Amino acid sequence: IFARIIFSYVNFGPYELRELVFRVTEPILAPVRRIMPASAGMDFSPMIVLLAAWFLRSLLFRLII
């Protein structure tokens, strides 16, 4: 997801690598994007996914311990 954020702002690197990153992350980001569309041209779906992953990680960690 971090690579996708970087590739969305800066156009560098091999095209195949960018395409791979977008294909891998799109199934994760698309459901969030459907629920929360872009606001003022900004896509906040990567931030929402990262926050949800952090929350789930901390919740699972607490349940295990």
Biopython code that builds the backbone (N, CA, C, O; Angstrom):
import numpy as np
from Bio.PDB.StructureBuilder import StructureBuilder

atoms = [
    (1, "ILE", "N", (0.836, -1.186, 0.000)),
    (1, "ILE", "CA", (0.000, 0.000, 0.000)),
    (1, "ILE", "C", (0.877, 1.244, 0.000)),
    (1, "ILE", "O", (0.543, 2.242, -0.639)),
    (2, "PHE", "N", (2.000, 1.188, 0.717)),
    (2, "PHE", "CA", (2.899, 2.335, 0.705)),
    (2, "PHE", "C", (3.473, 2.583, -0.696)),
    (2, "PHE", "O", (3.609, 3.729, -1.123)),
    (3, "ALA", "N", (3.802, 1.510, -1.399)),
    (3, "ALA", "CA", (4.315, 1.659, -2.767)),
    (3, "ALA", "C", (3.257, 2.280, -3.668)),
    (3, "ALA", "O", (3.579, 3.102, -4.526)),
    (4, "ARG", "N", (2.014, 1.900, -3.482)),
    (4, "ARG", "CA", (0.942, 2.479, -4.306)),
    (4, "ARG", "C", (0.790, 3.969, -4.025)),
    (4, "ARG", "O", (0.567, 4.749, -4.951)),
    (5, "ILE", "N", (0.907, 4.369, -2.787)),
    (5, "ILE", "CA", (0.824, 5.788, -2.444)),
    (5, "ILE", "C", (1.942, 6.551, -3.134)),
    (5, "ILE", "O", (1.713, 7.618, -3.704)),
    (6, "ILE", "N", (3.141, 6.010, -3.082)),
    (6, "ILE", "CA", (4.282, 6.682, -3.722)),
    (6, "ILE", "C", (4.097, 6.733, -5.232)),
    (6, "ILE", "O", (4.322, 7.776, -5.847)),
    (7, "PHE", "N", (3.686, 5.611, -5.839)),
    (7, "PHE", "CA", (3.489, 5.581, -7.290)),
    (7, "PHE", "C", (2.361, 6.501, -7.744)),
    (7, "PHE", "O", (2.373, 6.962, -8.885)),
    (8, "SER", "N", (1.393, 6.776, -6.885)),
    (8, "SER", "CA", (0.303, 7.657, -7.300)),
    (8, "SER", "C", (0.753, 9.119, -7.378)),
    (8, "SER", "O", (0.151, 9.915, -8.098)),
    (9, "TYR", "N", (1.805, 9.469, -6.643)),
    (9, "TYR", "CA", (2.300, 10.843, -6.678)),
    (9, "TYR", "C", (3.487, 11.035, -7.611)),
    (9, "TYR", "O", (3.639, 12.099, -8.210)),
    (10, "VAL", "N", (4.331, 10.011, -7.739)),
    (10, "VAL", "CA", (5.556, 10.128, -8.527)),
    (10, "VAL", "C", (5.528, 9.059, -9.612)),
    (10, "VAL", "O", (5.281, 7.886, -9.333)),
    (11, "ASN", "N", (5.776, 9.463, -10.824)),
    (11, "ASN", "CA", (5.737, 8.543, -11.958)),
    (11, "ASN", "C", (7.162, 8.098, -12.295)),
    (11, "ASN", "O", (7.812, 8.667, -13.171)),
    (12, "PHE", "N", (7.632, 7.072, -11.585)),
    (12, "PHE", "CA", (8.967, 6.545, -11.849)),
    (12, "PHE", "C", (8.933, 5.033, -11.738)),
    (12, "PHE", "O", (7.932, 4.457, -11.311)),
    (13, "GLY", "N", (9.996, 4.408, -12.111)),
    (13, "GLY", "CA", (10.113, 2.961, -12.024)),
    (13, "GLY", "C", (9.546, 2.275, -13.255)),
    (13, "GLY", "O", (8.875, 2.904, -14.073)),
    (14, "PRO", "N", (9.816, 0.993, -13.381)),
    (14, "PRO", "CA", (9.304, 0.248, -14.535)),
    (14, "PRO", "C", (7.772, 0.178, -14.510)),
    (14, "PRO", "O", (7.151, 0.073, -13.453)),
    (15, "TYR", "N", (7.205, 0.240, -15.679)),
    (15, "TYR", "CA", (5.748, 0.190, -15.807)),
    (15, "TYR", "C", (5.193, -1.109, -15.232)),
    (15, "TYR", "O", (4.132, -1.108, -14.608)),
    (16, "GLU", "N", (5.895, -2.204, -15.435)),
    (16, "GLU", "CA", (5.429, -3.500, -14.952)),
    (16, "GLU", "C", (5.328, -3.526, -13.424)),
    (16, "GLU", "O", (4.402, -4.118, -12.870)),
    (17, "LEU", "N", (6.276, -2.888, -12.752)),
    (17, "LEU", "CA", (6.251, -2.846, -11.293)),
    (17, "LEU", "C", (5.063, -2.027, -10.803)),
    (17, "LEU", "O", (4.369, -2.436, -9.872)),
    (18, "ARG", "N", (4.827, -0.888, -11.415)),
    (18, "ARG", "CA", (3.666, -0.063, -11.037)),
    (18, "ARG", "C", (2.379, -0.831, -11.260)),
    (18, "ARG", "O", (1.494, -0.824, -10.405)),
    (19, "GLU", "N", (2.267, -1.497, -12.406)),
    (19, "GLU", "CA", (1.065, -2.258, -12.725)),
    (19, "GLU", "C", (0.858, -3.397, -11.720)),
    (19, "GLU", "O", (-0.273, -3.656, -11.311)),
    (20, "LEU", "N", (1.927, -4.071, -11.324)),
    (20, "LEU", "CA", (1.842, -5.139, -10.329)),
    (20, "LEU", "C", (1.348, -4.599, -8.985)),
    (20, "LEU", "O", (0.478, -5.195, -8.350)),
    (21, "VAL", "N", (1.904, -3.479, -8.565)),
    (21, "VAL", "CA", (1.500, -2.881, -7.290)),
    (21, "VAL", "C", (0.024, -2.503, -7.332)),
    (21, "VAL", "O", (-0.702, -2.745, -6.367)),
    (22, "PHE", "N", (-0.426, -1.918, -8.430)),
    (22, "PHE", "CA", (-1.822, -1.519, -8.537)),
    (22, "PHE", "C", (-2.736, -2.747, -8.579)),
    (22, "PHE", "O", (-3.812, -2.720, -7.981)),
    (23, "ARG", "N", (-2.345, -3.806, -9.257)),
    (23, "ARG", "CA", (-3.174, -5.016, -9.322)),
    (23, "ARG", "C", (-3.262, -5.725, -7.974)),
    (23, "ARG", "O", (-4.300, -6.298, -7.644)),
    (24, "VAL", "N", (-2.200, -5.693, -7.203)),
    (24, "VAL", "CA", (-2.189, -6.369, -5.907)),
    (24, "VAL", "C", (-3.009, -5.586, -4.876)),
    (24, "VAL", "O", (-3.711, -6.185, -4.062)),
    (25, "THR", "N", (-2.924, -4.280, -4.906)),
    (25, "THR", "CA", (-3.599, -3.475, -3.885)),
    (25, "THR", "C", (-5.044, -3.128, -4.228)),
    (25, "THR", "O", (-5.814, -2.786, -3.331)),
    (26, "GLU", "N", (-5.426, -3.203, -5.475)),
    (26, "GLU", "CA", (-6.787, -2.804, -5.864)),
    (26, "GLU", "C", (-7.870, -3.640, -5.183)),
    (26, "GLU", "O", (-8.866, -3.059, -4.753)),
    (27, "PRO", "N", (-7.743, -4.973, -5.055)),
    (27, "PRO", "CA", (-8.788, -5.720, -4.340)),
    (27, "PRO", "C", (-8.938, -5.313, -2.876)),
    (27, "PRO", "O", (-10.008, -5.493, -2.294)),
    (28, "ILE", "N", (-7.898, -4.775, -2.285)),
    (28, "ILE", "CA", (-7.961, -4.333, -0.890)),
    (28, "ILE", "C", (-8.578, -2.940, -0.797)),
    (28, "ILE", "O", (-9.373, -2.673, 0.104)),
    (29, "LEU", "N", (-8.220, -2.061, -1.713)),
    (29, "LEU", "CA", (-8.658, -0.670, -1.639)),
    (29, "LEU", "C", (-10.028, -0.425, -2.266)),
    (29, "LEU", "O", (-10.720, 0.509, -1.862)),
    (30, "ALA", "N", (-10.433, -1.224, -3.227)),
    (30, "ALA", "CA", (-11.689, -0.979, -3.950)),
    (30, "ALA", "C", (-12.926, -1.010, -3.044)),
    (30, "ALA", "O", (-13.776, -0.131, -3.178)),
    (31, "PRO", "N", (-13.069, -1.980, -2.129)),
    (31, "PRO", "CA", (-14.259, -1.949, -1.259)),
    (31, "PRO", "C", (-14.325, -0.696, -0.391)),
    (31, "PRO", "O", (-15.405, -0.145, -0.174)),
    (32, "VAL", "N", (-13.188, -0.249, 0.101)),
    (32, "VAL", "CA", (-13.162, 0.970, 0.912)),
    (32, "VAL", "C", (-13.525, 2.168, 0.052)),
    (32, "VAL", "O", (-14.241, 3.062, 0.502)),
    (33, "ARG", "N", (-13.044, 2.194, -1.160)),
    (33, "ARG", "CA", (-13.320, 3.303, -2.069)),
    (33, "ARG", "C", (-14.798, 3.366, -2.441)),
    (33, "ARG", "O", (-15.333, 4.453, -2.659)),
    (34, "ARG", "N", (-15.464, 2.211, -2.516)),
    (34, "ARG", "CA", (-16.904, 2.201, -2.815)),
    (34, "ARG", "C", (-17.696, 2.788, -1.659)),
    (34, "ARG", "O", (-18.680, 3.496, -1.877)),
    (35, "ILE", "N", (-17.275, 2.499, -0.426)),
    (35, "ILE", "CA", (-17.972, 3.011, 0.751)),
    (35, "ILE", "C", (-17.684, 4.498, 0.940)),
    (35, "ILE", "O", (-18.587, 5.278, 1.242)),
    (36, "MET", "N", (-16.432, 4.880, 0.762)),
    (36, "MET", "CA", (-16.017, 6.255, 0.995)),
    (36, "MET", "C", (-15.369, 6.803, -0.274)),
    (36, "MET", "O", (-14.177, 6.587, -0.494)),
    (37, "PRO", "N", (-16.131, 7.507, -1.112)),
    (37, "PRO", "CA", (-15.552, 8.022, -2.358)),
    (37, "PRO", "C", (-14.531, 9.126, -2.087)),
    (37, "PRO", "O", (-14.427, 9.633, -0.970)),
    (38, "ALA", "N", (-13.787, 9.484, -3.119)),
    (38, "ALA", "CA", (-12.748, 10.516, -2.997)),
    (38, "ALA", "C", (-13.364, 11.835, -2.557)),
    (38, "ALA", "O", (-14.444, 12.216, -3.008)),
    (39, "SER", "N", (-12.668, 12.510, -1.683)),
    (39, "SER", "CA", (-13.128, 13.795, -1.166)),
    (39, "SER", "C", (-12.182, 14.880, -1.650)),
    (39, "SER", "O", (-10.990, 14.858, -1.344)),
    (40, "ALA", "N", (-12.709, 15.819, -2.398)),
    (40, "ALA", "CA", (-11.928, 16.941, -2.945)),
    (40, "ALA", "C", (-10.755, 16.434, -3.781)),
    (40, "ALA", "O", (-9.679, 17.033, -3.777)),
    (41, "GLY", "N", (-10.962, 15.337, -4.492)),
    (41, "GLY", "CA", (-9.930, 14.799, -5.360)),
    (41, "GLY", "C", (-8.883, 13.952, -4.655)),
    (41, "GLY", "O", (-7.952, 13.462, -5.295)),
    (42, "MET", "N", (-9.020, 13.773, -3.358)),
    (42, "MET", "CA", (-8.060, 12.971, -2.596)),
    (42, "MET", "C", (-8.673, 11.610, -2.284)),
    (42, "MET", "O", (-9.839, 11.517, -1.902)),
    (43, "ASP", "N", (-7.881, 10.562, -2.450)),
    (43, "ASP", "CA", (-8.316, 9.203, -2.159)),
    (43, "ASP", "C", (-7.766, 8.813, -0.792)),
    (43, "ASP", "O", (-6.560, 8.632, -0.627)),
    (44, "PHE", "N", (-8.651, 8.687, 0.175)),
    (44, "PHE", "CA", (-8.241, 8.356, 1.532)),
    (44, "PHE", "C", (-8.317, 6.859, 1.827)),
    (44, "PHE", "O", (-8.091, 6.451, 2.966)),
    (45, "SER", "N", (-8.628, 6.036, 0.829)),
    (45, "SER", "CA", (-8.759, 4.604, 1.065)),
    (45, "SER", "C", (-7.472, 3.951, 1.572)),
    (45, "SER", "O", (-7.562, 3.080, 2.437)),
    (46, "PRO", "N", (-6.271, 4.318, 1.086)),
    (46, "PRO", "CA", (-5.068, 3.695, 1.665)),
    (46, "PRO", "C", (-4.910, 3.996, 3.153)),
    (46, "PRO", "O", (-4.487, 3.131, 3.919)),
    (47, "MET", "N", (-5.246, 5.212, 3.561)),
    (47, "MET", "CA", (-5.129, 5.579, 4.965)),
    (47, "MET", "C", (-6.128, 4.782, 5.810)),
    (47, "MET", "O", (-5.792, 4.327, 6.903)),
    (48, "ILE", "N", (-7.345, 4.613, 5.307)),
    (48, "ILE", "CA", (-8.362, 3.857, 6.029)),
    (48, "ILE", "C", (-7.940, 2.392, 6.166)),
    (48, "ILE", "O", (-8.097, 1.795, 7.230)),
    (49, "VAL", "N", (-7.406, 1.820, 5.090)),
    (49, "VAL", "CA", (-6.969, 0.419, 5.126)),
    (49, "VAL", "C", (-5.801, 0.246, 6.099)),
    (49, "VAL", "O", (-5.772, -0.724, 6.857)),
    (50, "LEU", "N", (-4.857, 1.156, 6.089)),
    (50, "LEU", "CA", (-3.724, 1.056, 7.012)),
    (50, "LEU", "C", (-4.170, 1.216, 8.461)),
    (50, "LEU", "O", (-3.674, 0.511, 9.340)),
    (51, "LEU", "N", (-5.098, 2.133, 8.721)),
    (51, "LEU", "CA", (-5.614, 2.290, 10.080)),
    (51, "LEU", "C", (-6.390, 1.051, 10.526)),
    (51, "LEU", "O", (-6.269, 0.631, 11.677)),
    (52, "ALA", "N", (-7.175, 0.469, 9.642)),
    (52, "ALA", "CA", (-7.917, -0.745, 9.968)),
    (52, "ALA", "C", (-6.961, -1.905, 10.235)),
    (52, "ALA", "O", (-7.188, -2.693, 11.153)),
    (53, "ALA", "N", (-5.904, -2.017, 9.449)),
    (53, "ALA", "CA", (-4.914, -3.080, 9.655)),
    (53, "ALA", "C", (-4.208, -2.906, 10.998)),
    (53, "ALA", "O", (-3.973, -3.883, 11.709)),
    (54, "TRP", "N", (-3.872, -1.665, 11.344)),
    (54, "TRP", "CA", (-3.227, -1.399, 12.624)),
    (54, "TRP", "C", (-4.168, -1.747, 13.774)),
    (54, "TRP", "O", (-3.750, -2.350, 14.762)),
    (55, "PHE", "N", (-5.448, -1.363, 13.644)),
    (55, "PHE", "CA", (-6.425, -1.658, 14.678)),
    (55, "PHE", "C", (-6.615, -3.169, 14.841)),
    (55, "PHE", "O", (-6.628, -3.670, 15.966)),
    (56, "LEU", "N", (-6.762, -3.894, 13.737)),
    (56, "LEU", "CA", (-6.925, -5.351, 13.815)),
    (56, "LEU", "C", (-5.701, -6.028, 14.409)),
    (56, "LEU", "O", (-5.825, -6.976, 15.186)),
    (57, "ARG", "N", (-4.527, -5.546, 14.047)),
    (57, "ARG", "CA", (-3.294, -6.114, 14.591)),
    (57, "ARG", "C", (-3.235, -5.935, 16.104)),
    (57, "ARG", "O", (-2.912, -6.874, 16.832)),
    (58, "SER", "N", (-3.546, -4.733, 16.575)),
    (58, "SER", "CA", (-3.497, -4.497, 18.014)),
    (58, "SER", "C", (-4.592, -5.279, 18.744)),
    (58, "SER", "O", (-4.371, -5.759, 19.855)),
    (59, "LEU", "N", (-5.760, -5.408, 18.131)),
    (59, "LEU", "CA", (-6.840, -6.179, 18.741)),
    (59, "LEU", "C", (-6.463, -7.652, 18.832)),
    (59, "LEU", "O", (-6.645, -8.266, 19.884)),
    (60, "LEU", "N", (-5.949, -8.225, 17.767)),
    (60, "LEU", "CA", (-5.527, -9.622, 17.795)),
    (60, "LEU", "C", (-4.390, -9.853, 18.775)),
    (60, "LEU", "O", (-4.352, -10.876, 19.459)),
    (61, "PHE", "N", (-3.476, -8.917, 18.844)),
    (61, "PHE", "CA", (-2.365, -9.040, 19.787)),
    (61, "PHE", "C", (-2.874, -9.083, 21.218)),
    (61, "PHE", "O", (-2.393, -9.873, 22.031)),
    (62, "ARG", "N", (-3.843, -8.237, 21.525)),
    (62, "ARG", "CA", (-4.390, -8.220, 22.885)),
    (62, "ARG", "C", (-5.193, -9.488, 23.188)),
    (62, "ARG", "O", (-5.186, -9.978, 24.318)),
    (63, "LEU", "N", (-5.881, -10.013, 22.177)),
    (63, "LEU", "CA", (-6.647, -11.242, 22.388)),
    (63, "LEU", "C", (-5.737, -12.445, 22.595)),
    (63, "LEU", "O", (-6.067, -13.346, 23.366)),
    (64, "ILE", "N", (-4.610, -12.464, 21.923)),
    (64, "ILE", "CA", (-3.670, -13.569, 22.060)),
    (64, "ILE", "C", (-3.028, -13.543, 23.443)),
    (64, "ILE", "O", (-2.865, -14.583, 24.080)),
    (65, "ILE", "N", (-2.671, -12.368, 23.892)),
    (65, "ILE", "CA", (-2.020, -12.244, 25.202)),
    (65, "ILE", "C", (-3.084, -12.201, 26.258)),
    (65, "ILE", "O", (-2.773, -12.099, 27.444)),
]
sb = StructureBuilder()
sb.init_structure("model")
sb.init_model(0)
sb.init_chain("A")
sb.init_seg("    ")
for serial, (resi, resn, name, xyz) in enumerate(atoms, 1):
    if name == "N":
        sb.init_residue(resn, " ", resi, " ")
    sb.init_atom(name, np.array(xyz, "f"), 0.0, 1.0, " ", f" {name:<3s}", serial, name[0])
structure = sb.get_structure()
